[in-house]
Each structure stands twice: as C-alpha cells, then as structure tokens.
Amino acid sequence: MFKRKIGYLGFVGFLGFFAFRFFSTHDIAHLSYLAYLGFFAYFWIAKIEVSIPDERYYEDAKTAKAFVGNVAVFEMIALFIIGTLLPTIRENLIVGISICFASLLIAYAVKLYNLEER
C-alpha cells in the first residue's frame, strides 16, 4: 500500500520548473530549483513491483548504488575542475551542484528499474 503512494512524490519534481524564473529575474538563485527535478525518480521507483524484497532486489540495489557512486565521482571531479580553473564561475557552482543532485537521483532510479526489469 505504501509503495504505491510513494510514486506521488514524483509530482514534487514539477517544482523544478520554477527555475525558469531565472529568465525573467536573472537571479542565479532561482536555478537552484533544478534540484527538485530529482523527484521525478520516484516515478521509476514506483513502477518496481516489490512487495517483499528478496536477495535479487538487494543485489540490484547494491549494483545501482555502485553505478551512481561512480557517476558521482566523475561529477565531483568535473565540478572541482570547473571551480578551480574558472574562478568567475565559483559563485554559480550551486547550479552545478543542484543539477548533479538531480541527475544522481534519476540515475539511481533508472538503473534500479532497468536491473529489476531484466
């Protein structure tokens, strides 16, 4: 019962479209709303039919977490290099962090969904 209701958290992802306010106000802080796009991952998580998690589910979750860990390392390296080499962009790194956060949540959900559906 709880598993089906968790899919409704995906609608919180529409708050990420508040980032379009940036084009009218030109305030860089509005781009931090992009982190809310990560909630769209709950649409994939809700599609997984697991009433009682078994060994396969735990193994797939571990594999998905390992995949996302590798992606996170590459994203952190990219942000570090951008922040080090381009000092004018440092104050705008919150945008990159928001995008990385959303992409990691979505990557985990998609990878777990693909592993469970095979």
C-alpha positions in Angstrom: 0.0 0.0 0.0 2.8 2.4 0.9 4.8 1.5 -2.2 2.0 2.8 -4.5 1.7 6.1 -2.7 5.4 6.9 -3.0 5.0 7.4 -6.7 3.1 10.6 -6.0 6.3 12.2 -4.7 7.3 12.4 -8.3 4.9 15.3 -8.8 7.2 17.4 -6.4 9.6 17.3 -9.4 7.5 19.9 -11.1 8.8 22.5 -8.6 12.0 22.3 -10.7 10.3 24.3 -13.4 10.4 27.3 -11.0 14.0 27.6 -12.4 12.5 29.3 -15.5 12.1 32.3 -13.3 15.8 32.9 -13.9 15.0 34.1 -17.4 12.8 36.9 -16.1 14.7 37.9 -13.0 18.3 36.9 -13.9 18.8 35.8 -10.3 21.1 32.8 -10.2 19.5 31.5 -7.0 16.4 30.6 -9.0 18.4 27.9 -10.8 18.8 26.0 -7.5 15.2 24.8 -8.1 16.7 22.4 -10.6 17.4 20.1 -7.7 13.7 19.4 -7.4 13.8 17.6 -10.8 15.4 14.7 -9.0 12.0 13.9 -7.5 10.9 12.6 -11.0 12.9 9.5 -10.0 10.0 8.4 -7.8 8.0 7.6 -11.0 10.5 4.9 -11.8 10.8 3.7 -8.3 7.0 3.3 -8.0 7.0 1.1 -11.2 9.1 -1.6 -9.5 6.8 -4.3 -8.2 8.4 -5.5 -5.0 6.1 -6.5 -2.2 8.8 -8.3 -0.2 12.4 -7.5 -1.1 14.4 -10.6 -1.8 18.2 -11.3 -2.4 17.9 -10.2 -6.1 16.4 -6.9 -5.2 19.1 -6.2 -2.6 21.8 -7.2 -5.1 20.3 -4.9 -7.8 20.0 -2.0 -5.3 23.7 -2.5 -4.4 24.7 -2.6 -8.1 22.6 0.6 -8.8 24.3 2.4 -5.8 27.7 1.4 -7.1 26.9 2.8 -10.5 25.7 6.0 -9.0 28.8 6.2 -6.9 30.9 6.1 -10.0 28.8 8.8 -11.7 29.1 10.9 -8.5 32.9 10.7 -8.5 33.0 11.9 -12.1 30.6 14.7 -11.4 32.6 15.8 -8.3 35.8 15.8 -10.4 34.1 17.9 -13.1 32.8 20.4 -10.5 36.2 20.6 -8.8 38.0 21.3 -12.1 35.4 23.9 -13.2 35.6 25.6 -9.8 39.4 25.6 -9.8 40.1 26.6 -13.4 37.3 29.1 -13.8 37.2 31.4 -10.7 34.4 33.5 -12.2 32.1 30.6 -12.1 32.7 29.7 -8.4 29.7 31.7 -7.1 27.5 29.9 -9.6 28.5 26.4 -8.6 25.2 25.9 -6.7 23.6 25.4 -10.1 26.1 22.6 -10.9 25.5 21.0 -7.5 21.7 21.1 -8.0 22.0 19.5 -11.4 24.3 16.8 -10.1 22.0 16.1 -7.2 19.0 15.6 -9.5 21.0 13.6 -12.0 22.2 11.2 -9.3 18.7 10.5 -8.0 17.4 9.9 -11.5 20.3 7.8 -12.5 19.8 5.6 -9.4 16.1 5.1 -10.1 16.6 4.3 -13.8 19.4 1.9 -13.1 17.5 0.1 -10.4 14.4 -0.1 -12.6 16.4 -1.5 -15.5 18.0 -4.1 -13.3 14.7 -5.2 -11.8 13.0 -5.5 -15.2 15.6 -7.8 -16.8 
